[in-house]
Amino acid sequence: MKATSFVFTGVQKPMTLFGLPPKVMFLVIAAMGCSFGILVAVGLAPLAVPASVVLVVVLWTWLWRKNNRDWHFGNYLFSTPRFWASRGQAAFFLAGRSSRHDRIV
């Protein structure tokens, strides 16, 4: 008979900061800083603060909804670019026995 765990791994939620994972919240803050800097550099300083606040609210709301649908949205968001960046010239399958067909170029 299999023993059951008292920790339900399917119910656990990752740590959040204002409802978003810390990496995703940092992305929202970085987008705000970039928009503020670009508007100031272009010469639209009076619009920089309101536009940055609107961008934060819109981006946070959009990402918060996506995160509520899937609690691991932040992991998916950052793991996909890491996978494609780490591929280099070739990728290898790690499971199973090796053969000449394991290399993907």
Backbone as JSON, one array per atom type, in Angstrom:
{
  "sequence": "MKATSFVFTGVQKPMTLFGLPPKVMFLVIAAMGCSFGILVAVGLAPLAVPASVVLVVVLWTWLWRKNNRDWHFGNYLFSTPRFWASRGQAAFFLAGRSSRHDRIV",
  "N": [[0.84, -1.18, 0.0], [0.54, 2.2, -0.81], [1.96, 4.99, 0.77], [0.55, 8.13, 1.59], [1.41, 11.54, 1.12], [1.49, 14.26, 3.43], [1.87, 16.73, 2.47], [0.61, 18.5, -0.09], [1.64, 18.6, -3.16], [0.59, 19.58, -5.54], [-0.95, 21.69, -4.78], [0.59, 23.65, -3.7], [1.83, 26.98, -3.86], [4.11, 29.09, -5.61], [6.43, 31.57, -4.25], [5.34, 34.97, -4.09], [5.36, 38.42, -5.1], [3.53, 41.1, -4.59], [1.55, 39.63, -5.87], [2.8, 38.59, -8.1], [5.47, 36.52, -9.35], [8.83, 37.08, -8.09], [10.8, 37.52, -10.15], [9.23, 38.2, -12.36], [7.95, 40.46, -11.38], [10.17, 42.11, -11.16], [10.67, 42.41, -13.88], [8.45, 43.96, -14.63], [8.99, 46.32, -13.19], [11.42, 47.02, -14.38], [10.55, 47.55, -16.99], [9.01, 49.81, -16.47], [11.03, 51.59, -15.64], [12.55, 51.75, -18.0], [10.7, 52.87, -19.82], [10.25, 55.32, -18.56], [12.84, 56.46, -18.68], [13.23, 56.6, -21.49], [11.19, 58.37, -22.28], [11.96, 60.69, -20.92], [14.44, 61.14, -22.12], [13.68, 61.66, -24.74], [12.42, 64.03, -24.44], [9.95, 64.38, -23.37], [9.29, 64.86, -20.66], [7.15, 65.72, -18.88], [5.22, 63.79, -19.41], [6.36, 61.46, -18.58], [6.12, 60.35, -15.92], [3.24, 59.86, -15.59], [2.84, 58.11, -17.81], [4.55, 56.01, -17.18], [3.39, 55.03, -14.83], [0.89, 54.19, -15.81], [1.79, 52.2, -17.57], [2.9, 50.36, -15.73], [0.61, 49.59, -14.29], [-1.02, 48.45, -16.32], [0.68, 46.44, -17.38], [1.23, 44.95, -15.04], [-1.36, 44.07, -14.34], [-2.05, 42.51, -16.59], [-0.04, 40.5, -16.51], [-0.54, 39.49, -13.96], [-3.06, 38.31, -14.26], [-2.39, 36.25, -16.04], [-0.65, 34.84, -14.39], [-2.37, 34.01, -12.39], [-3.92, 32.14, -13.74], [-2.05, 30.14, -14.24], [0.13, 29.1, -11.9], [2.82, 28.78, -12.21], [3.69, 30.44, -14.21], [5.7, 32.42, -14.32], [8.05, 30.89, -14.19], [7.9, 29.52, -16.64], [8.01, 31.67, -18.37], [10.63, 32.64, -18.11], [12.22, 30.38, -18.45], [12.05, 29.42, -21.07], [13.44, 31.28, -22.89], [16.01, 30.89, -21.8], [16.48, 28.2, -22.41], [16.6, 28.24, -25.26], [18.74, 29.98, -25.62], [20.84, 28.59, -24.48], [21.31, 26.5, -26.13], [23.24, 26.67, -28.15], [25.19, 25.45, -30.79], [24.36, 22.85, -31.1], [22.09, 20.38, -29.76], [21.62, 17.83, -27.31], [20.11, 14.68, -26.65], [19.48, 13.42, -23.46], [18.41, 11.2, -22.24], [17.96, 7.65, -22.3], [19.64, 5.22, -24.45], [22.69, 5.93, -26.21], [22.92, 6.9, -29.6], [23.6, 7.34, -33.1], [21.65, 9.07, -33.91], [21.01, 10.81, -31.91], [21.92, 13.39, -31.83], [20.94, 16.68, -32.43], [20.95, 19.0, -34.9]],
  "CA": [[0.0, 0.0, 0.0], [1.35, 3.4, -0.96], [1.69, 6.03, 1.77], [0.3, 9.44, 1.0], [2.13, 12.63, 1.75], [0.61, 15.3, 3.99], [2.12, 17.94, 1.69], [-0.01, 18.37, -1.4], [2.51, 19.37, -4.06], [-0.21, 20.24, -6.57], [-1.66, 22.83, -4.2], [1.55, 24.66, -3.28], [2.04, 28.12, -4.76], [5.43, 29.71, -5.42], [6.46, 32.87, -3.58], [4.95, 36.08, -4.95], [5.58, 39.79, -4.66], [2.36, 41.8, -5.11], [0.79, 38.73, -6.72], [3.62, 38.09, -9.19], [6.78, 36.01, -8.93], [9.8, 38.18, -8.01], [11.43, 37.81, -11.44], [8.26, 38.87, -13.22], [7.77, 41.8, -10.83], [11.35, 42.87, -11.57], [10.45, 42.73, -15.29], [7.5, 45.08, -14.67], [9.69, 47.51, -12.72], [12.4, 47.37, -15.41], [9.8, 48.16, -18.09], [8.66, 51.15, -16.03], [12.24, 52.4, -15.68], [12.92, 51.99, -19.4], [9.75, 53.83, -20.41], [10.53, 56.63, -17.95], [14.09, 56.96, -19.25], [13.05, 56.93, -22.91], [10.37, 59.59, -22.39], [12.77, 61.83, -20.48], [15.48, 61.36, -23.13], [13.05, 62.22, -25.93], [12.01, 65.38, -24.11], [8.57, 64.36, -22.91], [9.38, 64.65, -19.21], [5.86, 65.78, -18.17], [4.44, 62.57, -19.63], [7.12, 60.3, -18.15], [5.56, 59.73, -14.72], [1.92, 59.24, -15.84], [2.95, 56.98, -18.73], [5.18, 54.9, -16.46], [2.4, 54.48, -13.91], [-0.09, 53.46, -16.62], [2.45, 51.0, -18.04], [3.0, 49.42, -14.61], [-0.73, 49.07, -13.98], [-1.46, 47.59, -17.42], [1.55, 45.26, -17.45], [1.03, 44.15, -13.83], [-2.68, 43.43, -14.44], [-1.98, 41.48, -17.62], [0.78, 39.39, -16.02], [-1.21, 38.93, -12.79], [-4.1, 37.4, -14.75], [-1.72, 35.06, -16.57], [-0.1, 34.11, -13.26], [-3.48, 33.36, -11.67], [-4.32, 30.96, -14.51], [-1.02, 29.12, -14.05], [1.0, 29.63, -10.86], [4.22, 28.66, -12.63], [3.86, 31.25, -15.41], [7.0, 33.08, -14.28], [9.08, 29.92, -14.54], [7.82, 29.27, -18.07], [8.4, 32.89, -19.07], [12.08, 32.8, -18.11], [12.96, 29.17, -18.81], [12.08, 29.23, -22.52], [14.61, 31.94, -23.5], [17.24, 30.24, -21.33], [16.67, 26.97, -23.17], [17.05, 28.54, -26.62], [20.06, 30.62, -25.56], [21.87, 27.64, -24.06], [21.44, 25.43, -27.11], [24.48, 26.77, -28.92], [25.1, 24.9, -32.14], [23.73, 21.52, -31.11], [21.49, 19.91, -28.51], [21.75, 16.38, -27.17], [19.17, 14.0, -25.79], [20.21, 12.84, -22.33], [17.77, 9.98, -21.76], [18.05, 6.5, -23.18], [20.99, 4.88, -24.88], [23.19, 6.82, -27.25], [22.99, 6.43, -30.98], [24.01, 8.43, -33.99], [20.51, 9.94, -34.15], [20.73, 11.62, -30.73], [22.35, 14.78, -32.0], [20.05, 17.54, -33.22], [21.74, 20.14, -35.38]],
  "C": [[0.89, 1.24, 0.0], [0.96, 4.42, 0.11], [1.47, 7.36, 1.07], [1.03, 10.5, 1.79], [1.14, 13.64, 2.31], [0.85, 16.64, 3.31], [1.57, 17.72, 0.29], [0.77, 19.23, -2.39], [1.73, 20.08, -5.16], [-0.9, 21.48, -6.07], [-0.69, 23.96, -3.83], [1.71, 25.75, -4.33], [3.44, 28.67, -4.53], [5.31, 31.08, -4.75], [6.1, 33.98, -4.57], [5.28, 37.4, -4.28], [4.51, 40.62, -5.35], [1.6, 40.93, -6.11], [1.56, 38.16, -7.9], [4.91, 37.49, -8.65], [7.81, 37.14, -8.95], [10.47, 38.52, -9.34], [10.5, 38.57, -12.37], [8.0, 40.28, -12.71], [8.96, 42.67, -11.17], [11.24, 43.27, -13.03], [9.5, 43.92, -15.43], [8.19, 46.37, -14.25], [10.74, 47.96, -13.73], [11.72, 48.03, -16.6], [9.39, 49.58, -17.73], [9.88, 52.07, -16.11], [12.67, 52.72, -17.1], [11.99, 53.01, -20.04], [9.98, 55.23, -19.85], [11.78, 57.24, -18.57], [13.95, 57.38, -20.7], [12.25, 58.22, -23.05], [11.14, 60.83, -21.93], [13.83, 62.16, -21.53], [14.91, 61.99, -24.4], [12.6, 63.66, -25.68], [10.57, 65.49, -23.67], [8.51, 64.1, -21.41], [8.04, 64.78, -18.49], [5.01, 64.53, -18.33], [5.12, 61.33, -19.04], [6.49, 59.6, -16.95], [4.18, 59.12, -14.98], [2.01, 58.02, -16.77], [3.58, 55.78, -18.05], [4.2, 54.23, -15.5], [1.35, 53.67, -14.68], [0.52, 52.16, -17.13], [2.55, 49.95, -16.93], [1.64, 48.79, -14.32], [-1.2, 48.09, -15.06], [-0.64, 46.31, -17.46], [1.35, 44.36, -16.23], [-0.3, 43.4, -13.9], [-2.66, 42.28, -15.43], [-1.2, 40.26, -17.12], [0.14, 38.73, -14.79], [-2.31, 37.94, -13.21], [-3.49, 36.12, -15.3], [-1.17, 34.2, -15.43], [-1.2, 33.42, -12.45], [-4.0, 32.14, -12.41], [-3.35, 29.81, -14.3], [0.01, 29.69, -13.09], [2.47, 29.59, -11.24], [4.5, 29.44, -13.92], [5.22, 31.92, -15.45], [8.14, 32.14, -14.64], [9.07, 29.65, -16.04], [8.33, 30.48, -18.85], [9.91, 33.02, -19.17], [12.84, 31.55, -18.51], [13.03, 28.97, -20.32], [13.23, 29.98, -23.18], [15.93, 31.34, -23.05], [17.53, 28.96, -22.1], [17.22, 27.28, -24.56], [18.42, 29.19, -26.63], [21.15, 29.62, -25.25], [22.09, 26.54, -25.09], [22.77, 25.49, -27.84], [24.27, 26.24, -30.32], [24.37, 23.57, -32.19], [23.14, 21.21, -29.75], [21.58, 18.39, -28.49], [20.62, 15.85, -26.3], [19.95, 13.31, -24.68], [19.64, 11.52, -21.87], [17.94, 8.86, -22.78], [19.48, 6.2, -23.59], [21.42, 5.76, -26.05], [23.18, 6.12, -28.6], [23.39, 7.59, -31.86], [22.89, 9.41, -34.27], [20.21, 10.87, -32.97], [21.07, 13.09, -30.92], [21.38, 15.52, -32.9], [20.87, 18.75, -33.63], [20.83, 21.16, -35.97]]
}
